[in-house]
Structure formats: C-alpha cells, structure tokens
C-alpha cells in the first residue's frame, strides 16, 4: 500500500501521561521568554534586536542592578544532552507502565528535525522490566527510515525496520519496505460482529512476522498506480493478563483457524493533491484498491479477497485551522474457498490509526474492538493551532483538535453501512515539529467509556 507517514515513524514513542507532561514542560519553559504572539500573521514573533547597552549603574541616577535568581541550571532544558521524558502509562489493555525516555532531537540549520533517538527503560505491570531502542532518520523530504527494537522480561518483544523513498513523487518510482517481528501480550478478542459484547472479552498473545514491499509508478505528481506484496505469519497463543479469560477458553474454534501464513497481493490507484504528505493543510488523497491473499504460492490455497476505498480531505480555514475528514469502506467478498478467514485478517474498527485495508480509527475503543468481513468508518477533526514555541533547537506548533468518529462492521454485502453506527466524540492535543514530526494525545468517549491514545503522526 502507499506508505502513510505514520507507518514510517513508529507509534507510541510517548505514552499519554508522558506526552502531556512533556507538553506542559515545553510550554511552561518556553512561553515566558519566547511565546509566539503573531499567530494572526502565521509566523513566529521575531525577537527584538537589542544592541549593547551600558550597565544600569553607568546611567546617571540609576539604582544598582538587583541580582536575580534563574533557578537551578538543570531546569534549563536547552542545556541538557537529552529531553528527559517520563513514561507513565495507564492502559486498559496492558495495565500500568512506568519508565524514562531520554530523547535526543538532531536538527539542521533551519531548526528542522533530522533524527530522533529515543531509547527507554520501562516497567510493565504485566510483563516486567524492559528496554527499547528507537532511531528515526529523515535525510530529506523524500526519504525516511527507522529502526526500533526491544523486549520485556515476560512475553513481549519487537523489531521494526522501515524504509520509504519517493514520497514526494518527483521521480518516476516510489518505494517502501518494512521488516517486522512483534510479540504482543495485550490484544483482546470479543467475538465477531458489530454487536460483540464487552462481557465476552478475551486476551491472547499475538506473534507476527512479516515482510512488506510497495512499488508505486508515478504517472504524475498527483496520480499513482502501485503494487503491494506482503508475506506474513501469525501465531496465536494463550493470553497472560490476570482476570481476563484466554481466547482458547471462549473461542476454541476461532483459535484453530488463526495460525496462518498470508501471501497478499494488492493493486491500488492513488490520487493525492495534498500540499504536504506529513502535515497537510489542504487537498485530498483517495485510494481505490483490490487484493487477494492465499496461504502459500500454490494454487487452490485462497484465504480471502478484498476491495476498498480510502479517502481523506483537508480544508484550510482562517486563523490557522484545518478541517480534516477521512472515510474508509472495505468489503471482503464471500466465496466457497474463503469461509475460514482468520479473525486477524477481518476488517476492524478501534484504536487511533488508519491502516489501508486493515483497522480503522474509533478512538473510544481498543484496536480491533469490532471485527467482521466488511467495515465503514468516517472521522472528522478540527485542527486549530493555538501557539508556537521554540524549544530544543526546533519550532513546535501546538494544536487543539476536537474530533468525531463513527463506524460499524457488518457481514452481508447488502447491509446499509450507515446504519447502527458506533459513535465517538473526543479531544486531542498535538505537538508539531515541521516538516516531519507530529506527536498527539487523543482522548475519546463512546458507549464503553473513555480511551486515551498517543503516538507520532496524525491518525489519518
């Protein structure tokens, strides 16, 4: 699939509490001296140019200067070798986690971020002590790559290597590739259907290994046709969350169909008129796709087929505001050979990210909270810049974002996708460091209560 910016940069570098604490730290540290007071003009307020001044004592009749305390030197964030980001996470799936992320931002002469180095040490309520190494590199507007790896004492481990080039479509070809291993002990399964019940919640350990490559032919700066190939192996084993039944206990038949290899081939047509691939303010991106998956390269091993449409529009509004809209519709036609689709390949709703041909945002529920063959979702956001601060050798724009999510899953092709929608209302805070980095904290409320999500790059 065409590589979205959020798939290039690993999600969840900061947990919700960490991001809020860091945001408060940045604002409190920066605003007294360098707050942006020229938002109406769209540019940071220039600092006054002050020439050399004589000491106050040299001015006739002036009192002697009074010494002032600037506080401990460790409070001056610009003098620290890294940003000490506290990691405090209370997640309904994975419990309480605490840790520290010493983050290093490498910027260029224009104060734009070129690299992010963000290792961490963490303690998880359910999975013990762990550590991760993260490295993100932005060598140009056209190319990005990242490496992430880590493990905890129990169950969980991960490796994620990703590369993308030709993102601006200035050349004939665009290319992206990823190599991923992930063993996650926190996922949940509630059964299949739009009316699956919270009381039927189960936990499982999801182990995935896959390689994915996308090649796009750029017919113009706006039009692209492409091909995606994915090789994936999924293994589902018992869960480890206390007090939550394991998936084998309530859904033994589902587990029997879950351990599968997937060989996916997908074709797509992409129309993209956005003014920026990472931080768009106007334009649109629409993708129509069709794909087929099998369990091997041998004939007669069909697993499923899919067709879908994914679109997003951005409208620039006065006073540094953007109206962002996203809609996604996916169908998985039924045939005699595709009756046993593993649940992880179904269309899903929940969580905070849009994945082409996969899970879609519904930000009051966990990832894949609702699963079925077909899905529909619409997301609306009002992104309003409220401040600009200059910290850590870069510019950071602060956005406030009320949002609405609505969607459903369904089995029959004849079902009206606009009926019986799950509805979510929420509010987000985003910190943006042009031209590549967007950090967000989104809190949404739905029929099952509140959920909070955080990560890098816009949800869609």
N, C-alpha and C positions, 0 to 999 in steps of 0.2 A: 504494500500500500504506500501511497505517497507519505513521506515521513513528516509527521507533525512535529513542531518544535518541542512539545512536551515529551515526545518519545525519545528525543535526542538527549535531553537532560533528565537525570534520574529524579524521581519524585521523592517527596518526604525527606528532604535534607534537614528540614526543621520540623519538629513536632508542633502541634498547635500552641502549647504554652511557650515553647521556645521562641517561635516566631513572634508571638505577642510581646514577650519580654524583650527580645532584640529590637523590635519596632519601637517600643517605649524608650529603650535605652538610646536608640539613634535620635529620636525626636527630642527627648529631654536634653541630650548632649548638644545637639546641633542648633535647635531653634533659637536659644537666647542670643547666639552670636551671628548665625548665618541663615536664618529662616528666609524662604522665598516670599517677597512681598509684592511680586509683579506678575501674579498668575494671570491677570487680565491681559497682559501683553504676551504671555506664553513663554517668557524667558526668565531664567533665574535673575534675581536682582543683583546688579553688579555691586561689588564692594567699593566704597568710596576710596578715591586715590588721595592719600594724605602724604604730604611731603614731610621732611624732617621738621620737627617742632622743638623750640627751646624748652628746657626744663621749666617746670612751673615756678621754681624758686628764682629763676632768672627774670621773670616778669615782675615789673615793679608792683609792689603791694600784694603779690600773690602769696597765699599761705604755702607752707611747705607741704609736699605731697604726703598723703597718708598711706602707709603700706597696706596692701590688700592681700588677702589670702586666696589663692587659686585652688586650694584643696590638694589632696594627695596626688602625686604625679601619675599613679596607676589609674586615676579616673580619666586621664586624657587618652581617649580611645585611639587617637591618631598615632600615639607613641608605642602602642602595643604591637608585638610582632604578629599577632593574630587577633581575630574577633572571638572573645570567649562566649560562645552561645550555650546557655544552659539547655539541657534536654529534659523536659518534664512533660510526659505524655500520659493522659488517661484515656485509653481507647476501649470502646465497648467490646471489641473482638480480642485484642491482645493484652488487656489489662494495663497496669501501671508500669511505666518505664522511666528511668532517670539516668542522666548522663551528662556529658560535656562534649561539645563540638568546637574544637579550636579551628576556626575558619580563616583561611588566607585568601584575599582577593588580589589578583595581579592585574593592574590596569596599564593602559597605554598613555601616550602623551595627551590624548583627548579625554582622559579620565573615563574611558570605557573599559569594562571588564573583559580581559582576555583569557584568564584562567581562574578557576575556583578549586582550591584544595581544602577538603573538609573531612578529615578523619573524625572518628568519635570513639568514645568508650561508654558503654551503656549497660544498665542492669534492668532486665525484664522480669516482671512478676512471675511469669510462667516459664520463661526459657533461660533464666540465669544471666550471668555476665557475658558480654560480647564486645566485639570491636568491628569497625568497618573502616575501609579506606575509600575515599572518593576523589576522583580527579576529572575535571571538566575543562576542555580546551576549546577556544573559539578563535582559531587562527585567522578567520576572515568572516565577512557577512555570508559567504557562500559555503563555508565548510565548518563542521563541528564534529567533535568526537569526545567520548567519555569512557572511563573505566571505574567500576565500582565492585568491591568485593568485601566479604565479611562473614562472620559466623558467631553464634552464641553457644553457650555450654550445652544446651539441650535443643535438639530437633532442628533449629533453623540455621540455614547457610545460604549464601548467594554469590553470584558473579554475573556481571552485566557489562559487556563491551559493545559499544555502538559507534558507528561512523556514518556521516552523511556529507555529500558534496553535490554541487549543482543546485543548491536550494533556491537561488535567485533565478534560475532558468536562463541565464545569459548565454550558456553554451548549449550544444545540441542535446547532451545527455545529462540526466540526473541519476545519482546512485546512492543507495543507502544499504547498510548491512548491520546485523546485530547477532551476537552470540550470547546466549543467556542460560544460566543454571539457577534455579530458585527452589528452595525447600522451605515452605511456609507452614507453620503450625496453627495459624489463626483463622483460616477460611471457614465459612459457615454454609450449610445447605438446609433449605427449608421445604424442600419439595418443589415440584414444577407447577407453574400456573400463576395467573395474576392474583389469585385469592389465597396463595400459600400463607399459612398461619405462623405467627411468631412463636407460638407454643410448640411447633414442630421443628424448632431449631436443632441442628446437629453441628458437630465440629469434625474436621478431618485435616490430615496433613497432605498438602498438595506439593508434589515434586514434579517439576517441569524442566526439560532440557530441550532447547530448540535453537535453530539457526534460521535466519530470515534475510532475504535479499530482495530489493526492489530496484528495478531499472525503468526509468522514465524517458520517453522520447519527447523532446520539447518542440512541438510544431511552431510555437511562437512563445512570447513571454507569458501569455495567458493560457494557451491550450497545451495540454499534455496527455499522451496516452502511455500506459505503463503496464508492467507485468510484475507480479509479486509471487515469490515461491517461499514456502515455509515448511520446514521439517521439524516436527515436534513429537516428543514422547512424554506422556503423562502417566504418573503412578499415584494412586490414591491409597493412603494408609490410615489407620485409626487416629483419631484426634487425641490431644493431650490437655485440653482445657478443663480444669476441675468444675464439676457441676453441670457440664453440657454433654449430653449423650453423644457418643461417637456415631458417625454416619452409618457404620455397619449395623448398629443396633436397630435403627428405624427404617433404613433403606437398603437392605442387603442386595436386592436385585439391581438397584442403581449402581452399586459398587462393582458388581460383576461386569457391567458394561463400561466402566470408567477407565480401566487401564488400557490405553490405546496408543498407537502411533498414528500420526496425522501427516499426510503429504498433501499440502494445499497449493493449488494454482489459482491465481486470481488476476483478472484483467480489469482495468479501470480507465475511465476518461475523466480528466480533471480540468475544470475551468477555474482559474484563480486570478482575480483582478485586485486583490488586496494590496494596499500600499506598503505593507511590511509583513513578512512571514512570521515574525516573532511577536511584535507589538502592533497589531493592525488597528487603524482608526477609521478606515473607510474601505469599501469594496466588498467582494464576495468570493467565496470558494464553494464550488459544488462538485461532488464526486459521484459518478454512477459506476457501479461495479457488479461483477458476476464472478463466481468462483465455484470450484468443485474440489472436494477432498476425498482421499482414499486412505486405506490403511497401509498400503505399500505401492510400489511401482507396478505391481502385477495387475492384469485385467480382472474385472469382476470383484474388486475389493472396495467398492464405493462406500463412503462414510456419510457424506452429506453434500448438498449443493446450496448455493445462496445467491440472492440478488438483492441489491440495496441502493439507497440514495442517501447521501450525507451532505448537508449544506449549512453554511454559516454566512450571515450578512452583517456588515458593520456600517453604522451610520454616524458620521461626525456631527456632534451637536455643539451649540455655543457653550462658552465658558469651560473648555477642556473636558467635555463629556462625550461618551460614546455609547450608543445603543447597540448591543451585541445580541444576535439571535442565532440559534442553532436548532436544526431539525434533523432527525435520522429515522429512517424506516428500513427494516431488514426483514426479508422473507426467506424461509428455508423450505422449498417445495418438498412435499412428501412423495416418496416412491417406495416400491416393494423392497428396495435394497437399503433404504435409509430409515428403517424403523427403530434401529437401536443406536441412535445418536448419543454419545456420552454427554452427560449433563454439562460438562465444562465447555462444550462446543456450541451449546444453545445460545440464543440471543438473550442478553442480560441487561438489567437495569439496576442501578445503585452505585454509590460511591461518587467520586468527584471528577472523573476523567472520561473523555470521549475517545473510544478506540474504534477505528473503522472496521466494521464487520464484527464487532465484539461488544463489550459492556459500554453502556451509555450513562451519563450523569443523572443521578436522582439523589440530591445531597441532603437527605434526611435518613438515608438507609445505607447499609454497608454494601460493598462491592458484590454484584450478582445476587442482590437480595431477591429479585424476581427473575425467574428463568422460564422460557418456553421457546418454541420454534421461531416465532416472529415477535418483533418489537417495534414500538414507536415512541419517540420522545421529542419534546420541544423544550428549549432552555432560553430564557431571556435574562439579560443583565444590563443594568445601567451603571456604567463605569465612569466615576467622577473623580478627576484629580483635585485634591484639596490642599496639597502642599508639595514643595520641592525642597529637599535638604541636600547638603553637600558633606558627605562623610566618607571615611575610608577611601579617600582619593577618587571618589566617583560621585555622580549625581543620582539621587534616589527620589523618585516621584511616588507620592502616597496617594492611593486611590481608595475610595469607599464605593462599595458595589452591592446594592440590593438586587436580589435575583428571585426568579420563579422557575421551577422545574415541573414538568408534567409528562407522564408517560405511562405505558402499560405494555404487558406481554400478552400473547394470545397464540392459540394453536391452529385454528382454522383460517384459511385464506379469506373466507367470506366475512370474518369479524370486522366490525367497524373499529378502526384503530383509535378513533376519537372518543369512544365510549368508555366509561368506568376508569377514568384516568386517576393514577396516584398523583397527588399534588404536594408540592414542597414550596415553602417561602423561606427566604433566608437573607443573610447579610454577610458580605465579605470585606476584608481589608487586604489590599495588595501593595507591595513594595516593588517598584520597577526601576531597574538599573539599565538604561538603554545602552546598546541596542539589542541585547540578547536575553537578559535575565528578568524574570517575573517571579516573585515569591508571593504566595497567597495563604490566607486563613479564611475559610468559608464555613459558616455555621448555618444549618438548615433545620426547619421544623416540619414534621409530617405526622402521619397517623400513628406512628410508633414512637414519637418523641423527637428529641434533638440529636443531631450528629454534627461533629466538627471534623473538618478535613484541612490538610495543609500540603503544600508541595511547591514545586517550581514550574513555571509557565502557566498560561491560562488554562482553565479546564477545557475550553474548546476554542 
